[in-house]
Amino acid sequence: MGDGVRFQLGTVGALSLSVVSSVSIVICNKALISTLGFTFATTLTSWHLLVTFCSLHVALWMKLFEHKPFDPRAVMGFGILNGISIGLLNLSLGFNSVGFYQMTKLAIIPCTVLLETLFFRKKFSRSIQLALTILLLGVGVATVTDLQLNGLGSILSLLAVITTCIAQIMTNTIQKRFKVSSTQLLYQSSPYQALTLFLTGPFLDGLLTNQNVFAFKYTPQVLVFILLSCLISVSVNFSTFLVIGKTSPVTYQVLGHLKTCLVLAFGYGLLHDPFSWRNILGILIALIGMILYSYFCSMESQQKAIEASSQVKEGESDLLFAVENGAEITDGLGPKVPVWSSNKDLQA
């Protein structure tokens, strides 16, 4: 099995794991928040990250992956930024209407595209831009209802979008720059994320819910769902870093909107949540955008592979031509060395 096939299978596996785990944790958290009344989302996320770190520490002890330390300042900054972005997203949801919060999530893709274009000189073809536009239109039709604006909520949403985009771009660039795996990066950054949210979570949750997380009545049923949520979060956090590392921040956001559509469909089919033809139309449009995005990404990847292969062949042809014509070559360290074209030349 070639490296390209292994990479494709690994990418498909990462995408599948991300979808399944994310939909599962949404269902679990919905029961925890809506049914059992545990509304402390930021504090819960800090527990998620703490359990993730402990799980990875056990995996390291079992030698399932190798610890690879790198720039501690980069790890700390990345972990704290990730924690801040999660807190800001929760604040955005608390201080805005659900419709405006959905618009905030939709804004992450164009913001990521803009940042990668400006600072990383990454080019997005017109086909990719069209697919993303169709996707965002569909998700907007399916999820955005009321749009109630307020000053504080708008500022929080803007900060949430910017920090989320930067954090996801850093997830990709750090893995490539320091040549670390998604597991190694998550293991080293999760303590900083957990600490950031653990220190700010109770305050933010109290601000949003007017309740104290430490005064909540933890029944056995609540504890079981919290434990289940934390266990699923290990897979969610791992697959998030894995997907962004193997693909790109934009692809991860596209996948996130697929999860949104699946959660809506699941809620309608099994939980009998309110649903309308507008939701159905929006999901169908979003699915068309996702299919087009996947198709265009696949075509562009194949085209890049063909171009890279052609360049390698051209380089080999040039070298063969030089050898056959007795050209002089150099290794860049010393004087040029004559290249003989045949054994006859060597014997002369």
C-alpha positions in Angstrom: 0.0 0.0 0.0 1.5 3.3 -1.1 2.0 6.4 1.1 -0.6 8.3 -0.8 -3.3 5.6 -0.2 -2.3 5.4 3.5 -2.6 9.2 3.8 -6.1 9.2 2.1 -7.3 6.4 4.4 -5.9 8.2 7.4 -7.7 11.4 6.4 -11.0 9.6 5.8 -10.6 7.9 9.2 -9.9 11.2 10.9 -12.9 12.9 9.3 -15.2 9.9 10.2 -14.0 9.9 13.8 -14.5 13.6 14.1 -18.1 13.4 12.8 -19.1 10.5 15.0 -17.5 11.7 18.2 -18.8 15.3 17.7 -22.4 14.3 17.0 -22.2 11.9 20.0 -21.0 14.6 22.4 -23.6 17.1 21.2 -26.4 14.5 22.0 -24.8 13.7 25.4 -24.4 17.4 26.3 -27.9 18.2 25.1 -29.3 15.7 27.6 -27.0 17.0 30.3 -27.9 20.7 29.8 -31.5 20.5 28.6 -32.8 17.6 30.6 -30.7 17.5 33.7 -30.1 21.3 34.0 -26.3 21.3 34.1 -25.7 24.5 32.1 -22.0 25.1 33.0 -20.5 24.7 29.5 -17.2 26.4 30.1 -16.4 24.5 33.3 -17.5 21.2 31.6 -15.0 21.9 28.7 -12.2 22.4 31.3 -13.0 18.9 32.6 -13.0 17.5 29.1 -9.5 18.8 28.5 -8.3 17.5 31.9 -9.6 14.0 31.2 -8.1 14.2 27.7 -4.6 15.1 29.2 -4.9 12.2 31.7 -5.9 9.8 29.0 -3.0 10.8 26.8 -0.6 10.5 29.8 -1.7 6.9 30.3 -1.3 6.3 26.6 2.3 7.8 26.8 3.0 5.5 29.8 1.8 2.6 27.7 4.2 3.8 25.0 1.4 4.2 22.4 3.0 7.4 21.2 6.4 9.2 21.7 6.7 12.4 23.7 8.4 15.1 21.6 9.0 18.4 23.5 9.4 21.6 21.5 9.3 25.3 22.0 7.5 25.7 25.4 6.5 29.3 24.7 4.7 28.2 21.5 2.9 25.4 23.4 1.8 27.7 26.2 0.7 30.5 23.9 -1.2 28.1 21.7 -2.9 26.4 24.7 -4.0 29.6 26.4 -5.3 31.0 23.0 -7.3 27.9 22.5 -8.8 28.2 25.9 -9.7 31.9 25.4 -11.4 31.1 22.1 -13.6 28.5 23.7 -14.6 30.9 26.5 -15.3 33.7 24.0 -17.5 31.4 21.9 -19.5 30.5 25.0 -19.8 34.2 25.9 -20.9 35.0 22.4 -23.7 32.4 22.7 -24.7 33.8 26.1 -24.9 37.5 25.1 -26.4 37.1 21.6 -29.4 35.5 20.1 -29.0 31.9 18.7 -29.3 33.3 15.2 -26.5 35.8 15.6 -24.4 33.1 17.2 -24.9 30.9 14.1 -23.8 33.8 12.0 -20.7 34.1 14.2 -19.9 30.4 13.4 -20.5 31.0 9.7 -18.0 33.9 9.7 -15.1 31.6 10.8 -14.6 30.2 7.3 -14.3 33.5 5.4 -12.2 34.9 8.2 -9.9 31.9 8.0 -9.6 32.2 4.3 -8.8 35.9 4.6 -6.1 35.3 7.2 -4.4 32.5 5.3 -4.5 34.5 2.1 -3.0 37.6 3.7 -0.4 36.1 6.0 0.4 32.7 4.5 -0.1 33.6 0.8 -2.4 30.6 0.4 -4.5 30.7 -2.7 -8.1 29.5 -2.9 -9.4 28.8 -6.4 -12.7 30.2 -7.6 -14.2 26.7 -7.5 -13.3 26.4 -3.9 -14.7 29.8 -3.1 -17.9 29.0 -4.9 -18.3 25.7 -3.0 -17.7 27.5 0.3 -20.3 30.2 -0.6 -22.9 27.6 -1.4 -22.1 25.8 1.9 -22.4 28.9 4.0 -25.6 29.9 2.2 -27.2 26.5 3.0 -26.1 26.4 6.7 -27.4 30.0 7.0 -30.8 29.1 5.6 -31.0 26.0 7.8 -29.9 27.5 11.1 -30.1 31.3 11.2 -33.5 32.6 12.4 -33.5 35.7 14.5 -30.8 38.3 14.2 -30.8 40.5 17.3 -27.7 42.7 17.6 -26.2 44.3 20.6 -22.9 46.1 21.2 -21.3 43.8 23.8 -22.4 40.7 22.0 -21.1 41.9 18.7 -17.6 42.6 20.2 -17.5 39.2 21.9 -18.5 37.5 18.6 -15.8 39.4 16.7 -13.1 38.4 19.3 -14.4 34.8 19.2 -14.1 34.5 15.5 -10.6 36.0 15.4 -9.2 33.9 18.2 -10.8 30.7 16.8 -9.4 31.3 13.4 -5.9 32.0 14.7 -6.0 29.0 17.0 -7.0 26.6 14.2 -4.4 28.0 11.8 -1.8 27.5 14.5 -2.9 23.9 15.1 -2.0 23.2 11.5 1.2 25.3 11.2 2.7 24.2 14.6 2.3 20.5 13.6 4.1 21.1 10.3 6.7 23.6 11.6 7.9 21.5 14.6 7.1 18.1 12.9 4.9 16.9 15.8 1.9 14.7 15.5 -1.6 15.8 16.5 -1.3 13.5 19.6 2.0 15.1 20.7 0.6 18.6 20.3 -2.6 17.9 22.1 -0.8 16.2 25.0 1.5 19.2 25.5 -1.1 21.9 25.0 -4.2 20.4 26.8 -3.0 21.3 30.3 -2.8 25.0 29.4 -6.2 24.9 27.8 -7.7 23.1 30.8 -6.1 25.5 33.3 -7.3 28.5 31.4 -10.9 27.3 31.3 -10.8 25.9 34.8 -9.8 29.3 36.2 -12.3 31.3 34.1 -15.0 28.7 33.7 -16.9 29.1 37.0 -16.9 32.9 36.6 -18.1 32.8 33.0 -20.7 30.2 33.8 -21.9 32.2 36.8 -22.2 35.3 34.6 -24.2 33.5 32.0 -26.5 31.4 34.2 -26.6 33.2 37.5 -25.8 29.9 39.2 -22.8 28.5 41.0 -21.2 25.4 39.5 -19.9 24.3 42.9 -23.4 24.6 44.5 -25.1 22.5 41.9 -26.7 19.2 43.1 -24.7 16.4 41.5 -27.0 13.4 41.3 -25.7 10.0 40.2 -27.4 10.5 36.8 -25.7 13.9 36.3 -22.3 12.4 37.2 -22.8 9.5 34.8 -23.6 11.9 31.9 -20.6 14.2 32.9 -18.3 11.2 32.9 -19.7 10.0 29.5 -19.3 13.5 28.1 -15.7 13.7 29.3 -14.8 10.3 27.8 -16.3 11.2 24.4 -14.4 14.5 24.5 -11.1 12.6 24.4 -12.1 11.4 20.9 -13.4 14.8 19.9 -10.3 16.7 20.9 -8.0 14.1 19.4 -9.9 14.0 16.1 -10.0 17.9 15.9 -6.2 18.1 16.0 -5.9 15.1 13.7 -8.2 16.6 11.0 -6.7 20.1 11.1 -3.2 18.5 10.9 -4.0 16.3 8.0 -6.2 18.7 6.0 -6.6 22.4 6.8 -8.5 24.8 9.2 -11.0 25.5 6.4 -11.7 21.8 5.8 -12.3 21.4 9.5 -14.8 24.2 9.5 -16.6 22.6 6.5 -16.7 19.4 8.5 -18.1 21.3 11.5 -21.1 22.5 9.4 -21.7 18.9 8.3 -21.9 18.0 12.0 -24.4 20.8 12.4 -26.6 19.4 9.6 -26.4 15.9 11.0 -27.3 17.1 14.5 -30.4 18.9 13.1 -31.4 15.9 11.1 -30.9 13.6 14.1 -32.9 15.9 16.4 -35.8 15.9 13.9 -35.7 12.2 13.2 -35.3 10.8 16.7 -36.0 13.6 19.2 -38.9 15.2 17.1 -37.4 18.7 17.4 -39.3 21.4 15.5 -38.3 21.3 11.8 -39.5 23.1 8.7 -39.0 23.0 4.9 -36.6 25.9 5.4 -34.4 23.6 7.5 -34.6 20.8 4.9 -33.8 23.2 2.0 -30.8 24.7 3.9 -29.4 21.3 4.7 -29.7 20.2 1.1 -28.0 23.3 -0.2 -25.2 22.9 2.5 -24.7 19.3 1.4 -24.3 20.4 -2.2 -21.7 22.9 -1.1 -19.8 20.2 0.9 -19.9 17.7 -2.0 -18.6 20.4 -4.4 -15.9 21.4 -1.9 -14.7 17.8 -1.5 -14.7 17.3 -5.3 -12.8 20.4 -6.1 -10.3 19.7 -3.3 -9.8 16.2 -4.6 -9.3 17.5 -8.2 -6.8 20.1 -7.1 -4.8 17.6 -5.0 -4.6 15.3 -8.0 -3.5 18.2 -10.2 -0.8 19.1 -7.7 0.4 15.5 -7.6 0.6 15.3 -11.4 2.5 18.6 -11.6 5.0 17.5 -8.9 5.5 14.2 -10.7 6.1 16.0 -14.0 8.7 18.3 -12.3 10.5 15.2 -10.9 10.6 13.6 -14.3 11.8 16.8 -16.0 14.6 17.0 -13.4 15.6 13.4 -14.1 15.5 14.0 -17.9 17.8 17.0 -17.5 20.2 15.1 -15.4 20.3 12.2 -17.9 20.8 14.6 -20.8 23.7 16.2 -18.9 25.3 12.8 -18.2 25.0 11.6 -21.8 26.6 14.8 -23.1 29.6 14.8 -20.7 28.4 17.9 -18.8 30.1 19.1 -15.6 28.2 18.9 -12.4 28.8 20.2 -8.9 27.6 19.2 -5.5 27.6 22.8 -4.3 30.5 22.2 -2.0 33.5 21.9 -4.3 34.7 22.4 -7.8 32.8 21.1 -10.8 33.4 17.5 -11.7 33.3 16.2 -15.2 30.7 13.6 -16.0 31.9 11.0 -18.6 29.4 9.6 -21.0 30.8 6.1 -21.4 33.4 3.5 -20.3 35.3 4.4 -23.5 35.8 7.9 -22.2 37.1 6.6 -18.9 39.7 4.4 -20.7 40.9 7.1 -22.9 
